[in-house]
Amino acid sequence: MVKATKTTTKPQVSSFGREEKAREEEAKRTRLDSTTINGIMFQALTWELQNKRPPPFKRKNVTDKVQYEEATQVVHCCGRMENGESVRVAVIGYHPYFYARISESDFDRVVSSFVYKYDTGGERGQKSQRHQFEDWWVVEKCLEDKCIYQGFKNGEKDSVLKITCANQACMRDMIKALTDTPPSGTGQKHYELFDVRQDVLCSFYHETGLKPCGWMKIENTLEFEDQTPFAYEESRCDHDYVVIIEDIKPMNDKISMAPFKVCSIDIEAFGPMGADGRYPFPDPEISSHQTSCICVRKRLLTQGSDEGEYVYFSYKPLDMDRVNELCLKENLSVSHKDSKACNSEKEMFAAFITYCEREKFDIIIGWNTLDFDMRYIYHRCKLYGIDLYRVAKWGTKETCRTIRLEDVTLSTAGAGHNRFRYWNISGVFQMDELVVVRRDKKYDTYKLGAVSNILLGDTKMDEPPSEIHRKSQGTSTELAEIVVYCMKDTKLPDEIACKLQSYMKNFMFANMATVPVTYLLTRGANIKTSSFITKNVRKRGMIISNKNKSFNHIDGKYEGATVLDALKGFYDDPVATLDFKSLYPSIFISQVLDPHVFVESDVYRGIPGVKYKNHKWIDKKSGKRFDYCIVTNGEKLGIPAVIPEIMQELWNERDEAKKKMKKAANYTEKSVFDGIQLAVKLLMNSIYGFFGAVNASPIPHLPLAMICTFTGRKFIEESQKFVLARYGNYNDKPEIANMTLHERMKLELNELECDTVVNVYGDTDSIFVKWKVSDEARALGQKAILEENFKQSELAGEEITKWLLENHCPVPKRVEMEFEKVYYSLISYSKKRYCGLLWTNVDKPDYIDYKGIAPVRRDTPKIVKDIIIKCIELILVQKDRPSAFALLEETFARIDRGDYEITEFAKTGAISDKEYVGTIPPAAQVAERLKKRGLPVPDRVSYVYVVGDPKDKASTKVEDPDYIIQNDLKVDRRYYLNNQFKKPIIELLGPALNGLDELIDKYLLKYQAYVMDDEVKARREAHQQELNTKPITSFFKRKLT
């Protein structure tokens, strides 16, 4: 064993809140006693790799110092102990490895003769040209017999060469050598390699059992008596350890959270007003675009979301009375001793960096920080020559990697398109809550004020961007208002993260997927699923090939999940929704879908004792016939189907987490278990897409994805058939009435149609069923109707489940059709588009559920918004369609009478900083007129369509609402009815209300008459302007009486 220990304590832990003060005496300790080293426990947060070269000469005496210097791969981990002290651990002794189908002699020949572009082992950020392989790159190589995780081979193993590498860079270069060198005499383009697509840090977790955000225990450390080892990366944490891989152990039973330091950050930047009277969007690389303030909200992760303390840095002095007044109003607790009002932007950034260096934050959060705030701070500090490395937890100015601005573009289905521009900070997790909300929530807008209003009932202080520019350059009182505005903007992202449990969810998902938590925001979804699957494949002694399979290349698109045509219309009786519980995961389990039991070769068909299931179908999109074969009893043969096994484990783990969540002793425990069950859900649902992503997945398997969607379609169609065959009344069709259930199920769906049960709609994983309401229930009223519907739907869910398990599942597990909700009433439009009053219990409705439609958009005029929402509520909630129609007619009559406010017709539009090409949008036209009138231009401009010259385009006949009122202009009622009312009203209300076309046409004729008179007048005035003449009436004087 290596002798214990050395602890390097750099600056003392600073005072920070009530919990921090209680630990001050303990934090003054400069060295741990060697007798207590075996008790060091901490929670990990960030991980990074360091590639090193070994010394040029071997030393005879192997001291701890020599042992570190000879290490070629160092894994750096930063975290915190329960008492709040920060820890950096440098783990040595781990070496990445991969496999190749190659002999030792061929391997030596390939890697030694290949021309390498860069040095593989220099210090971070340093790359020098080199052209020759060195022996130290390979730690060990040996032949092993391994099962390959692709294709059923009845347990056969292959002999492959395992290559253990000195570090990540060496492995990467040798993989490139083998990939770019064709095997001689084989006709192949490159050698077949295994386990080469997995991230090295993820592989480290797989080997050690450590969780990326889990608790771990240090059992022993290296000791450096006198000198710091060569190439040692210094740490600024309270404790610094070097540990051999065998001496750090996971503590997976510990579920508490360490008191990580959270820094919620926001900056305000400004630029000088342009010649056009507008302020530019701030650009950190333009010297005149300065930063007026940097604000921070600091707290411990274990504290409540309302316990944050605020710190500000301003570029010039402030009116402190105004700061205190506004902070009191907004309930912001400011630490004036940590804050600083400076005399220049350079001094402000220097003070901020010094503050961050002292505080040693673990998490930096904000709103759009990964594209704006961190980028701005980087460029301004570079401009002033301020060292950024001081914020990092480890790494000296000399040896730290060159700090550069990361520029990453990431597009995912969940979070959309994102561009990240930020500077990496060793030991710090940067979490942009905007990215988290975009990924997890579907909102019309993701502006901080709108999101915080939805989630918190709180919002930003009212400061338009133009005012931020102006006040930042204004008086000390005005700057004070911007500083407090900025502080409020640090409060909201942190509180949103607490509300959504973003911290806990990210930590638990990182642990579950075994990826660094930093990957969750800046890497795609496949790295997470890949790491999880690879861990479980390796655990079962198998390896993953990088060989392309021909079955993954299919010309054109294949048929996806089923979305049946909806029966358009209004349903006044209840429509029940029956949903499959985790449909795709249940299909993987029940159909035993896994690459290891997928039969690729006819050689392995028809083996005695092996059970097979064939999946055959004709694809409706391409017309191609598909025929795939799966082994369904591989588990009994000692050939595990990995995906069904891990799906089953995940399912059990989620159920267990849900039980523990209900019994949790405190909020933290509940959050941990909630994070676990959500992480499990995400992983389970991502595996289907993982196999189908042929161009992105390291383990693509298109046939499995196709079988999964084919089975899903089959389950939906079988469910729809079953409700008709089992519950339909066929007294008028004796040939069907006399059939057994099994006989009826062989009929086509259209042959089973009847009046007593109606299949309204079939989605990817659910069916919508309208049961016939009995006369008895209808006589008793709404509650009795719902009770009858709930009972019938629950029975149908149970019987559909039983039918599918018994008739369509080789492994009768996990497939479950659930009854969840009823829509009473429902308006159905088309595929994936409907709205209905949702009920999950018979006593009261939950809410109006909108799917695939937006009843109103942000730029919809208020009068249109109000009428549509009120009509839908009357139809669905009050079940009063005549009143809805009457409300529409009254609204049109009110407009006809002129009984309206101009602002009811106002639309809004954003103004772009870029030059417009082609037709100028209405909002931009009005903005230009406001400038000419010397009026301020808001960020979103309101405008109303008015009557004008009929020769002009509609987009030019717009005006500012205030100008319309002052100049008695006429609203173009015809335009609004034809272009703003007609389409949404007929589309959204038409299925429920008859006679809408006639109603709208009636009032169009009325409005037409008014508008034509006004247009004649407008045309006459436009013609007089062209001729520069006055109207004839101007020549007459009014007669005085």
QUIFEN-V945396 format. One record per helix or strand of 3 or more residues. SS is the DSSP state (2 for helix, 1 for strand). FROM is the first residue (numbers start at 1). TO is the last residue. If there is no record, write none. Layout:
<<SS:FROM:TO> <SS:FROM:TO>>
//
This chain:
<<2:17:21> <2:24:27> <2:34:39> <1:40:51> <2:64:70> <1:73:80> <1:86:92> <1:97:100> <2:104:113> <2:135:137> <1:138:148> <1:158:165> <2:168:180> <2:200:208> <1:215:218> <1:239:244> <2:245:247> <1:248:250> <1:261:270> <1:290:300> <1:309:314> <2:320:330> <2:345:359> <1:363:366> <2:369:384> <2:389:391> <1:405:412> <1:416:423> <1:429:432> <2:433:440> <2:448:456> <2:465:472> <2:476:499> <2:502:513> <2:519:522> <2:525:539> <2:550:552> <1:569:571> <1:575:580> <2:583:590> <2:595:597> <2:602:604> <1:612:618> <1:625:631> <2:642:663> <2:667:692> <2:702:727> <2:734:737> <2:741:744> <2:749:752> <1:757:762> <1:766:771> <2:775:780> <2:782:808> <1:817:830> <1:833:839> <1:847:851> <2:862:876> <2:881:897> <2:902:905> <1:907:910> <2:922:932> <1:940:946> <2:954:956> <2:961:967> <2:973:989> <2:996:1027> <2:1032:1035>>
//
